[in-house]
Amino acid sequence: GAPLILLDDPISAVDAHVAKHLLEKCIRGYLKGKTIIQTSHHPKPLDYADNIIALNAGEQVFQGPLKDLPEQYVPVM
């Protein structure tokens, strides 16, 4: 019932099929309406974010929607 959920790289140790399920069914489904703060080194969760904060060496280098995220800050897999 918590209104705020913290996720630390939730798809880092799963295959692509499980990652898609976690992102679509759990994060977009079960946790819908919650505020979610998620860390990730993978680009796929970006598709599910309303707001992105990119960090470089601990410094904020970007904040905003995915459409405005400079390509240099998009993780590559």
C-alpha positions in Angstrom: 0.0 0.0 0.0 3.0 2.3 0.0 2.6 5.4 -2.3 6.4 5.5 -3.1 8.3 2.5 -4.5 12.1 2.4 -4.9 13.5 -0.1 -7.4 17.2 -0.7 -7.8 17.9 -2.0 -11.3 15.0 -4.4 -11.3 15.7 -6.0 -14.7 19.5 -6.4 -14.3 19.5 -10.1 -13.7 16.7 -11.4 -15.9 16.3 -12.3 -19.5 14.4 -10.1 -22.0 11.1 -12.0 -21.7 11.0 -11.7 -17.9 12.2 -8.0 -18.1 9.3 -7.2 -20.4 6.8 -8.9 -18.0 8.2 -7.0 -15.0 8.0 -3.7 -16.8 4.6 -4.2 -18.4 2.7 -6.3 -15.8 4.3 -5.2 -12.6 5.5 -1.7 -13.0 2.8 -0.4 -15.5 0.1 -2.7 -14.1 0.3 -3.6 -10.5 2.2 -0.5 -9.4 0.1 1.9 -11.6 -0.7 5.1 -9.8 2.3 4.8 -7.5 5.4 7.0 -7.6 8.3 4.8 -8.7 11.9 5.8 -8.4 14.0 3.3 -10.4 17.7 3.1 -11.1 18.9 1.3 -14.2 21.9 0.7 -16.5 19.6 -0.6 -19.2 17.7 1.5 -21.8 14.4 -0.4 -21.8 13.0 1.1 -18.5 13.3 4.6 -20.1 10.3 3.7 -22.3 8.2 3.4 -19.1 9.3 6.6 -17.4 7.4 9.9 -17.2 10.5 11.8 -16.0 14.2 10.9 -16.4 17.1 12.1 -14.3 20.5 11.2 -15.9 23.6 11.3 -13.7 27.3 11.4 -14.7 29.8 10.9 -11.9 27.1 11.8 -9.4 26.2 15.0 -11.1 22.7 15.6 -12.6 23.2 16.2 -16.3 19.6 15.9 -17.5 16.1 16.0 -16.2 13.0 15.7 -18.3 11.0 13.4 -20.6 12.5 10.7 -22.8 11.8 12.7 -26.0 14.2 15.4 -24.7 17.0 13.0 -23.5 20.2 13.7 -25.4 21.4 10.5 -27.1 24.8 10.7 -25.3 22.9 9.8 -22.0 20.9 6.8 -23.3 22.5 3.6 -22.0 23.7 1.2 -24.7 23.1 -2.5 -24.5 
